[in-house]
Amino acid sequence: MTPAPFAARLAVPSGPLFFPVTAFGPDGSLDLDAFRAHVRRGVEAGAAAVFACCGTGEFHALTPEEFEDCVRAAVEVTGGRVPVVAGVGYGTALAVRYARLAHAAGADGLLALPPYLVVAGQEGLLRHYREVTAATPLPVIVYQRDNAVFTPATVVELARTEGIVGLKDGLGDLDLMQRVISAVRTEVPGDFLYFNGLPTAEQTQLAYRALGVPLYSSAVFCFAPEIALAFHRALRTGDDAAARRLLDGFYRPFVELRARGRGYAVALVKAGVRLRGLDVGEVRPPLHEPSEDHVKQLAQVIERGHALLDEDSTEDR
């Protein structure tokens, strides 16, 4: 898929952007059957794209061989119905290797995660992402967070780089995002994609939408697709009252529970998938499983979210 059609398919998504968890068996090994089932359920539920082996998919915990197997499995399951985007990261040499593995596995695009550990200057970051992008013909979305934070001028240069089609923001600095959007709009003709990539992005999406950022990642879609779809529909139709009901009754309690454990942005999501009846296994170290009490609270939060959907359905009759 060339950058233009890829960007066009993502620009106005028909549903949430799906970031599946990676499934592991009881012995900790990769469980491709469970992973395929998870991806299939998400696509059939209405995902607009599959972002495989990214943060929620524990990219950091996968070997190159496991990574390639997972991306290939996601490509096979989706069958071209929606784009498959693969996460790539670490230092430049390894990120290039992962990019080529993703290309060989049939991915439609790449999400370039921050480089491993080092805090680099703008010049070095720009060189890193340009080398990763040049390694394959796949379109690239650059992920801003942690040690990869860009000035507006650097994002302008990223947007001028052939093959880089968008920026996913996991920082949450709305002033910086507004300046970035303004600079790119002024300096680079054409469409450049922006994504809200904060954990549980629905919680901040009303603010990002006001900046002109309609795209966001949805980890909730992994375990409560009906709720994620209802929120996405509320945003698409301008039903802010429905969006606020879900924020108050489901998303805020979920975010407050997520904040009670380090690594819960992944581990709690994976627990949610298991609560829905699909055994995707536990998280790999250094992440740890949520406590039994927190899993019980998660079940209650999900139940409340579904009750809100039932209430809305009754009111619409």
N, C-alpha and C positions, 0 to 999 in steps of 0.2 A: 504494500500500500504506500503510495507516494505521500509526501507531506500534505499536499493540498486536500486530497480526498479524506485523509486521516483527520485533519483538522476540521473539515466540514462535517464529518460524522460526529465529532465530539462537541462542536460549537453549540448545537441546540439538542441536548440529549433528551431522549424519549423517556428516560427513567434515571434512577440513581447510578452513580459510578460505583461499581462493585469491587471491593478489595478483599478477596477471599482469604480465609486462614489456610495454612498448610497443614494437612492431616498427617498425623504420626500414629503408628500402631502401638500396642502395649509395650513392645520392647524399644520404643523410641525411633524405630526406622520409619522411612517414608511410606505412607499408605496411599498409593495412587488411586485405588478404587474409591476410597472415601473422599479424596480430593476431587475426583471427577464428579461424584455425586453432589458434592457441595457446589461446584461450579455450575453443574447442570441445573440444579434447583434455582440458583441465582439468575441464570439466563432465562429460564422459563418463568420466573417471577416478574421479570421486566427490567433487568439490568441493561443499561445502555452501553456499558463497556466492562471488561474484566481486567483489573490491574493485578496480575499474578506475581507472587514472590516479592511483594513490596513490604512496607513496614508491618502491616497487619499479618502478612504472610510469612513473617520471621525470616526475611532475606538474610539477615545476619547469621542465622543458624544453619543455613543450607550449604552443602558442598556444591561445587560447580556441576557435578553430575546430577545431583538431586534437583538443582535449579533447572537444568536443561530438561529433565524428565517432567517436572511440574509445568513448565511453560508449554512443552509439547502436548501434555495432557489437556491443558486449558484450551489450546488451539484446536485440538481434535474435538473436544466437547462442544465448543461454541460453533464449529463448522462454518465460520464466516458470518454468522448472524450478527455478531457485535465485534468490535475491535478487541484484541488482546494486547495489553501493554505490560511489559516485563520490567521489574525493577533492576537497576544495575548500580554498583557502588564500589566502595573501597578506594584504594589508590588508582591512579590513572591506568596503569598496566592491567590490573585486575578488572577494572570497570570496562576497559576495552574488551577483555576476554569474555566477560559476562554479556556484553553487548553482542558479540559475535555468536555466542552460544544461543542467545535469544533469537537472533536472526536465523540461525540454522534450524531452530525449533519451530519457526513459522510465525513469530510474534509480529504484530502490526506496528508496534511502536515501543518506545523505551521511556521509563521514568528514571531520570538520573538522580540518585540519592546523593547526599553530601559525601565528600571524600572522608576517608577514615581518619579520625583523631586530630590531624593537624589543623591549626588555624592559619589559613593562607590569606595572602593579600588578594586584592581584586584582579591583578594581572595574572596571578597563578591560577585563580579559580576560572577565569575566562579561558586560559589555555587548556586547563583540565577538561572543561565541558566541550570545547571545540575538538579536542583530540578524541573524546568519547564519541561525539557526533560523527566525526569523519570516519570512524571505524566501520560503519555499516550504512546502508541507504535508509535505515529506519528513521522516522521522525522522532524527535526527542522533546520531552517535557522536563524542565529543570526544576528540582525541588529545593526551595529556599527554606532552611531551618538550621538551628544549632550553629555549626561552624561554617555554613555556606549562606552568608547574608550579603546581598548585593546592593550597591548604590544604583540609583536610577540610570546613571551613565553606563554602568556595566550591563544592566538589563537591556539597554538600547543596543549594545554590542552583541549580546546574546541573540536578540531579535533579528539582528542583521546577518547572523550566521546561518548559512543554508542548512536546513535540516532541523533547526531548533524552532519549535512551533508554539511553545508556551512555558509559563511559569506557574508552579504550584507553591502556594505560600503556607508554610507551617510555622511562621514567626508570629503573626498576629499584630504587627505594627501597622495600623490602618493609615496613619499619616505617611509612612514610607510607601505603602501600596498605592496610595493616591498619587504620590509624586512619580512612582514608577510608571503607572498607567498613563499619566499625563505626558511624561517624557517619551515613552514609546509611541504614543498616539501622535506626538508632534514630529518625531524624528524618523519614524519608520513607517512607510506606507503599507497598507494591508492589514489583515487581521492577525492578532497575536492572542493566544488563549491564556486566560488566568483561571486558577483554581484555588478555592479555599481548602487548604490541606491541614487545618488544625484538627486535633483529636476531637471526635464527635462534632464534626464541622457544622451540623445543623444548628448547634447552639449559637453560632456566630453568623449564620448565613444571611440573616436579615440585614446585618450591617455590611457584609461583603456585597450583597446584591445592590445596596445603595451606591457602592463604588463602581458598579458595572461589572461585577464578578458573579456570573450566574452558575458557575460550575463548582461542585464540591464533592469531596470523597465522603462515602457513607459506610462506616464500619457497622453501624446499626443494621444495615441491610443484610449483613451476614446472618443475623439471628432473629431479626424482627422485620422481614421485608415488607409486611403489610403497613407497619408504622412508618418505615422509611418512604414507602411509595405515597402514603397519605400526606406526609410532610412535603415531599417533592411536588405533588399535585397542588397543594395549597400555595406553594411558592409560584408555580407555573401559572396558576389562575388568579393570583393576587389576593387569595383568601387569607389575609394576615390574621384574622380572628381564629381560623382553624390552626394556623401555624403556631400562634401563641398558646392555644389550648394544649397542643402537643409539647411545646417547650415547657410549659408550667407543670403539666401532669406526668410527662415521661422523660423528656430530655434532661431537664435540670436534675431530677432525682438520680438519673443514670450517671450524669457527670459527677455529681457529688459522691456517689458510690465509687465511681472509677478513681476518684482522687484519693481514696482511702488505701491504695496500695500501689507501690512502684511497679511499673510494667503492666498495670491493669488495662491500659489502652489496647493491649493484645490479649492478655490472659483472661480478662473478663469477657471479651468478645468471644473467645474460644469456648469459654464456659457456657455462654449463651447459645452457641451452635449446638453444644451437647444437650442443653435443655430442650432444644427443638427436636431431639431424637436422632441426631446424626453424630456418631462417635468419631470425632476428628482427633482424639487423643489429647494429651497434655502439651503445654508449651515446653520448649527445650531450654536448658540452662543457657544463660544466667537468669532468665525469667523464672518465676515461680507461680504455682497455682493459687487462685483465690482461696480464702478460707471458706469452710463449709457455711458459716453464717453469711458471708458476703454472697455466696451463690444463692442462698435462700432469699436474700434481699433482692438479688437480681431477678429471680423468678417473680417476685411480687411486683417489681417495677414493670416488667414485661406484661404481667397480667393487667396492671393498671393502664398501660398503654393500649392494650387491646380493648379494654372497657371503654376508653375514650372513643375509639373507632366505632364501637357499637352504639354509643350515645349519639355520635354524629349521624350514623346511619338511621337511627330511629327518628331523629329530628328531621331528616330529609324526606321521610315518607309522607 
